[in-house]
Amino acid sequence: MMRSMFIELRTDDPRPVYRQIADEVQRGVAVGVLKPGESLPATRQLASELKLNPNTIQHAYRTLAHEGVVEMRRGLGAFVAAVPREGKRSLPVIARQIAERALREAFRHGLLASDLMRALQEIAPVNTTTAQLPAPK
């Protein structure tokens, strides 16, 4: 696993590296870690930090631009879009990605999907708009 700022890459993740990067940026925007108008790291800087080819970072940024999450400014780099195109619609996508990762991790530990679902039901707040998650045990 490699980590840079807000980007976490996993070697055991079946998604291509550029997609992992794009998903991490998208998640950062969705949860408010990355604000509209904020610049993303320069392609070469991020490639150096993650020990990747700059073309991989560029591919991720182009993908994000195509999806409306970032805007590319010639000579200046990539910036979080002022109004991301997807908005709330991307939350189900993010939820699915988190669930897929949790399921892969559960399988690695010999758990079934039903075990994971039961654990989620036990810890999930009843009213998700106001309830706080329980502290880890």
N, C-alpha and C positions, 0 to 999 in steps of 0.2 A: 504494500500500500504506500502510495506517495501522497504527500500533503503540501499544498502551497496556498497560503492565505486562506481562501474559502473553498479551494478546490481539493477534493479527495479522489484519488484514482486508485482503483483496486485491480490488481493483476488477475484476480479470479472472476472479475465481472465479465459476462459475455458481450456486453456492449463495446463497440469500438471506442478507442481512447478519445477521439474527437467528440463522440456523443456523450461520454462521461463528463467531459469538460463543459459542453453545452448545457447538459442537464444540471450541473452544479451551479453554473452562472444563472440559469433560469430559476433554480431553487433560491439562490441568493436574492434575486429580484422579487420573487413571490413572497418571501418572508420579510422583506424590507432591509436586509443586510446591505444590498446594493440599491442606491437611490437613483431616481431618474436624473439623467444628466451626468452621473458619475462616470469617470473614465475607467476602463478596464486596463489591466497591465498591458504594456507593450508586448507584441507578439514574441519578440526575441527574448525579452526579460522573462516572460512566463515560460517559454520553451527552455530557457537556461535553468530556471528554478525547478521545473518538473523533469528536466533531463530528457526532453523530447525534441523532435524535429520541429522547427518553426512552422513548417507546412501543416502540421497537425493542429497547431494552435490557430493558424489562419483558417483552416477548414472549419473548426469549431466556431470561430467568430463569423465566418460567412454564413454558416448554418443559422446562427442566432440572428443575424441580420435578416435572412430570408424569413425567419419565423416572427420577425418584428420585435424581438426582445432587445436588440441593440441596434444602433445606427453607426455606420462607418463614416468617418469624416476624413476625407483625403488629406494625408499629411499629418493628421492629428491622432488617428487611432480609432478605437471602438469605444462607444459610450452607451450607457443604459438608455434605452429609448424613453422619451418624455412620457409617452402614454403607450405602454406595452399593448400590442394588439390583442393578446390572448386574455389578459385580465384574470378574472375568476375561473374562466373555463380551463385554465391550466392546472387548477388545484386537483381535479380528478386524475390527471396525468401524473402529477407529483405523488399523490397518494398511492397510485398503482406502482410507481417506481420504488417507493419506500416499502410497500408490501412485498414486492418481488425480492428486494434485498433481504428483508426479514425472513422470508420463506426459504431463500437459499441458505441463509445462516442457520435456520432451524433444521433444515435437512442435513447440513454438515454435522450437527450435534445429535442426529438421530431422532429428531422430533418430527411429528406429522403436522400437516396443515391444521388439523383439528386441535392439536395441542396448542399451537400458536393462536388460533382463534379463541380458544377458551381463555388463555392468558390475557389476551387483549380485552375480552369481555369483562374479566375480573378487574382490570385496572382502569378501564375506560370510564370517564366521568359520565354521570347520568345526564346532566344538562351541559352540553359541550360549549354553550355560549358563555357560561359564567364559572363553571367548575374548574378547579385546579387539578392537575395530575398529581397522584400520590407520590410521595418521596420514595426513591429507590430503597429497597430493603437490603 
